[in-house]
Each structure stands twice: as structure tokens, then as C-alpha cells.
Amino acid sequence: MAAIKAAIAATQELIAAIAAGGWVVIVVVLVICMIGLLIASPFGIFFSDGGGSPDAASPTAVIAQINSEYADRLSALQTGGTYDRVEIQGGPPSWPDVFAVFAAKTAGGADGAQVSVLDTATVEKLRTVFWDMTKITTAESEVEHPAEGDTAAWTEKVLTITVTPRTPDDMRVFYAFTDQQNAALDELLAAANREMWNTLLYGSSGEIVAVALSQVGNVGGQPYWSWYGFNSRVEWCACFVSWCANECGYIDAGVIPKFAGCTGGSNWFKDRGQWQDGDYEPRPGDLIFFDWDNKGSSGPQDDVPDHVGIVERVENGVVYTVEGNTSDSCRQRSYSVGHYEIWGYGCPIYN
């Protein structure tokens, strides 16, 4: 009865506002109601920018955390035995798929929990969805190599790690989605929303960052240096960056060059006026070049680039990167802005 009386009173106030020409008031009320409905729905995920709660995290920070856990799990599998060679096949699910399934499951469920704030409890639900969508299996094998020249016959022990991503359609069945959850998942994954996902999860130049993040955990770089055209392993950090750029169509578009040497890649950007020195605060998608200070083949510093990676994001004075050929694997790393080993940045024009 109290609710009915309140509704009648609100209706009377709206009628009075209309009679007084208060259309602006009506529009504001409707917009506020619409925003409230969106935030409470699975589409509230697009409002999850890290604000709204003291322990809230941004989507990019959550991705970095879970990607690091994924890389650590792959590393633990490789250190569990003594192997001559490790092969990693497949990769984890795409992050838009993970977030979409998570949002439809969490906000579209019977309890209707919000997804607009990624606090500690909500992130744990997202982590569970990621691992439910990521199947990892291992297999050991032995390869017999016959004697060749002065080399005696030998047995190679190989570990194959297979990562199989479960699709959103797999998860509909796995989680027994309702019609309402299925409808929300369809809309979240619609092609028209792809740019919104890239902006939310990776920033404006999110496509190359998304591709690079999908490769975290690869060991040996074979997909990248073989794609480039090499018949055997080379120092493959630049091949990795080029491979990511090619996956996005940026090489054909002339946005990023195809390069296997850091000097050639950096010169390409310098020649086009798309270069920034090491004290610059980069954008996601910029290419970060290093001049290492360690003694040996890549040091001490000699004003020649030794290594290249892709900037994932910058937060609180820290540059987060995705790099190939980091201890012979694809890994995420971080440096303070202006770190003395950062040689400079190539700044692609994505738009």
C-alpha cells in the first residue's frame, strides 16, 4: 500500500511538472532511471572503470593479475620435470569472451549481483570464470634422434602443454544459462560492441594489446620467428611484435613495419617523426625499445636498442608491457616511467 501511494504521488508530481513545462525534469529522471537499470544489468560491466569502491580494480589491472597467474601456472608445469624441449599449443580464451560470460552469469543470474564494480569478491567470480574457460593438459613424449656425423644418437624428452579455450557457447551449457542470460550474452558479444570491449579492456589501441596478451605464456617463440621466415630460432622479440601487428592488419596498413631487428624497427619510427625518448609517458599500443645495461652480448649500454615490446598500459607512473623473448617466453613486465634502460618509444598512428 505504501508503494502504491508513493507511485501515485510520483505520478502526480510528474503530471504537474509537465503542465508547468518541465520536460527537462522528466528527461533527467528517465535518463537516471535508464543508467540505473544498465548498471544493475550485465551491461554494467561497461561502467567498471575501477571507481566506486575502495578495493575496486580496473579491468586492465584485473587482466594483468590473472594473466600473470596464468603465466605462473604454465611456468610451474615446465619446472615440474627435466625436459629438452617444451611446446605450448593453443591459448587462453579472449578477454571479451571471458568478461561477457562473467557478466551474463553474474548480473543475469537469479541473485543479480552487480558487475559494475570489480571489488575483491567480484574479481574472484571473474577469476573462476576464466579458469572454467581455460583447460590445460600436458603430455610427455620421447623423440629418438639417430646418430649424425660426430653426434651420437640421443633421446629428446618433450613436454607438450595444450591450452584449450572454452567458447561462450560451451559456457552456456556449462553454466546452464537461462533464456535471459543467453540473450544478454548474445548482445554483449555482438560485433557492434567490439570497440566498446577494446576500449574498456585495453584502451583506444586495444587490438594489438589484446593480441599480445593472448600470447602470454608462449615459450620458445616458434610461431613468431617461423612466421617471419626463419628456419630456426633467432632472438625473437621483434618477430613477436611484428607478428602481433600482422594479426591486426597493421603491417599491410603501414601502421607498424615488419622488422626482426630492433635498430631497423626504431629507425622506421624515427624516419616518420613517430618517435619519443625514454622519459616520455607512453600510450597503450606504443612500442617500447630498451638498451640494456647488463654486461655481455647486450650490454653495457651503447645507445643501440637491444629489445622491444608492446606497452599494455600506464598506471601510477608504472609502464606495463607485454614482451616476447623474455627468458625465451612471452611475459608481462613493468618499469617505472623514465626507467634508465628504456631507450625510447615507437608511436604508431592507429586512427
N, C-alpha and C positions, 0 to 999 in steps of 0.2 A: 504494500500500500504506500509506503514511504517513497519507493522508487517511482511508482505511478504518479504521485503528487509532484515529485521533482521533475519528471518528464513533462508534465502539463505546464509547470511553471517555466521550464526552459523554453517550451514551445511558445508560450505567451510572450516571453521576452524577445524571442526571435521575430515574431509577428510584429511586435512593437518597433523593433529595430528596422524591419523592412518598411513599415509605414513611415518611419522617420527618415527614410532614405539611407539607412545604414548598411548598404550592401557590402561595404568593405569589411565590416564586423563579421558578416556571415561568411565571407570568403576566408577570412583569417581563421575562424572557428573550424571550417571544413578542412582547411589545409592542415591545421594542428591535429585534427582527428585522423586525417589520412596518414600523416607522418607517424602518429602513434600506432596505427594499425600495421604499417610497414615494419616498424622497429620490432613489434611483437611477433611478426611473421618470420618465415625462413629468409625473407629478403632483408631482414635486419642485419644479415651478415655484411651487407654493403655499407653499413654505418660503423663497422668495427674498426675504428682508426686508432685504438689504443687509449682513448679517453673514457671518462665516465666512471672509473673506479681506481682506487689507489694501486691495486695489484693487476690492473689491466695491461695487456700487451698488444702491440700492433700485429697485424697478420704477418708482416715481413719478419718480425722478431720471432714469432712462433714457428714460422717456416724454417728459419735458421736453426732454432733449437732442435726441432725434430729431424731436420736433415743431418745435423751433427750426430744425433743418436743413431740414425740410420748408417752413417759412415762408420761410427764406432762399432756397430754390430757386424758390419762386413769385415772390419779390421780384426775383430775378435775371432771370427771364423777362420781367417787366414793365419792367425798366430796359434791356432789350436793344434797345429801339426807342422811337420817339416816337408815343404813342397818345393820342387824345382820350378814350377810354374803355376800361376793362378789365373784362371779365366773367369770373368764375370759376364754373364749373359742376361739380357733383359734389363729392366729398370723399374723403379717405383711408379705408382700412378701419378698423373699430373695433379698439381695442386688445385686447380679449379675443380677437378672431379672430386677430390677429397673434401674441399670446403663445401661444395654443393650437396654431396651426400650427407655430410655432417649437419648442414643447416636444415635440410629436409627432415632428417631423422630427429634432430633435437627440438627445433621450433615447431615442426609439424606433427610431433607426437602427441599422445594423449595428455601429457603433463604440460606441453607447450613451453618448455624452458627457452629463455631468450638466448640469442646468439649475437646480439649487437655489441656486447661487452665480453672480450676474451679474458676473463679473470681466471684464477688458478683452476677452479672446478670446471669451467667451460673448456679450457685448454686441455685438460685431462680427457674430456669426452672427445675432443678433436684428435688427440693422440691415439685413442682407442680406435677411431675410425681409420686413421692412417695405417695402423698395423693390421687391422682387419682387411684392408685393401692391399696389403703387401705380403705376398707369400715368398719366402726364401727357402730354397732347398740346396743341398750340397751333395756332390758325388766325387769320390776319389777314383783315379784310374792310373794305370801304368802304361807308358809308351816305350816300347823296345826300340832302341836306336842301334843299327848294325855298325860294325867297325868301318871306319872310313879313313884311309890314309894312315897316319900315325895315331889316330884316335881310336881307342879300344871301344868295343861295344858297351853300351850303357843303358840303364833303365831310368826313364824320367818319370817322376811322380807328379801328377797333375791334380789340382783341386779345381773343380768347376762349381761355381756358385751361380745358381739360376734365380733371378728375381722376376716373379710373375705378378704384374699388376692386375688386381680385380677391377672390372669395369663398373660404372654406375648401374648398369643393368644387372650385373651379378649381385650388387648390394641390395637392389630392390627385393630380390628373393631372399638373400641372406638375412636382412632385417625385417622381412615380411611387411613391406611398406603398405600403407592404406592408399586408397584412391587419391585422397587429398595430398599425401606425401609424394606420390608418384607425379601428380600434376605440378606440384611445387618444384620437384627435381627436374622435370621437363623444361619448365620455364627458366630455372636457374642456369641450365646448360644450353639454352637457345643461343644460336650463333650471334644474335643481336646483342647479347650480353658479354661477349668475349672481351671487348675492350674494357668494360667495367671490371672484369676479373683481373686483367693485366694491370690496370691502374691500381686496384685495391691491393693486389698481392706483390707486385713488382715495381710499380711506378710507371711513368709515361713511356719509358723504353723497355717495357717489361718482357717483350717476347724473347730477346736474346738472353736475358737473365733467367727466364723460365727454362729455356733450353739448357743453359749451363747448369742450373740447379738439378735438372733431371739426370745429369751425368755424374753427380757426386757419388763417389764410391768406386768408380772405374779404376782398375789397376792395369798399368802397362801401356795404355793409350793406343792399343792396336786399331780400334775403329777410326782414330783420327789420323795417325800417320799413314795408314794404308789407304784411307780415302784420299789423302793428299797426293799419293803416288809413290811412296817409299816402299821398298820390298822388305825392309827390316827396320827394327826400332831406331828412332832418332830422338834427340831431345825435343819433346813434342808439345811444349806449352803453346807455341804459336800455331801449330797444327790444330790444337784443340780450339783456340779462339776462332780460327778460320772455319773449322767445321761447324761451330755454333752459328757463325754468321751465315754460312751457306744454308743451314737448316731454315733460317729465317728469310732467305732470298736476298740478303744484304750484299752479297758479293756480286751477283748479277745486276743489282740495282746501283752498284758503285758506291754504296754507303761505307763498306769496310773492304779492304783488299784481301786477297788470298795470299798469305805470307807464311813462311816456315822459319824465317829468321827475324829476331826482334829488331835489328837495325833497319831492315827493309820496311817492316811494318811501321816503325816510328817515323821514318823518313817520309812515308806516304802521307801521314797526317801533317807533318811539318810543311811539306810542299804545298799543302792546300790550306794552310792557315788554321788548321783544326788541332792545334797542339797547346797544351798547358803545362807549366812547370810543376815540380813536385809539391809545392806549397799550396796548390790550388785545391779547393774543396770540390770533389767530383760529383757527377750525377750518376744514377743507376744506368748501366749500359756503357759508360766510358771504359776504354781500355787502359789498364794501369801497367806501366813499364817499370822495372826495377833494375838497379845497378847494385849488385850485392857487394858487401864489404868483407865477406869471408875469404880467407886465404885459399888458394887453389886455382882450379881452372876458371872459376867465375869471379875471382876477386884477387887482390883488393879492388876497390872502386877505381874505375878508369874512364868514367864518362862514356861508357858504352853499355847499352841495355843488355841484361843477361836473361830476363824472364818477363813474361807478360801474363796478365789475367783479365778478368772482367769484373767491374765494380757491381756488386749486388745492391748496396745501399750505403748511406752515411747517416749515422745517428750519434748524437752527443760527442762529436769530434772524433769518431772512430769510422774508418773506412772498412767495410766488409766486402770480401771478394770471393769469387769462385775461380780457382786456378787449376789448370792441368799440369801434369808433371811435377807435382809437389810430393816429394818422396815417391815418385813414379805412380802417383794416383791423382784423381780429381778430388779436390778438397776445398772446403771453405776456410778462409783465413781472415785475420783482421789486423789493422795497423792504425796508429794514430794519424790524424790528418797532418801532413807535412813531415812524416817519418823520413829520416835522412836517406834511407835506401830506396825511397820512391823516386824514380828518375823523372817521371812525367806522365802525362795522360794524352792518349789519342781520343778526340771527342767527335764521334760520328754524328752526322746530321740525320736523325731518324725521321723527322717530319718534313 
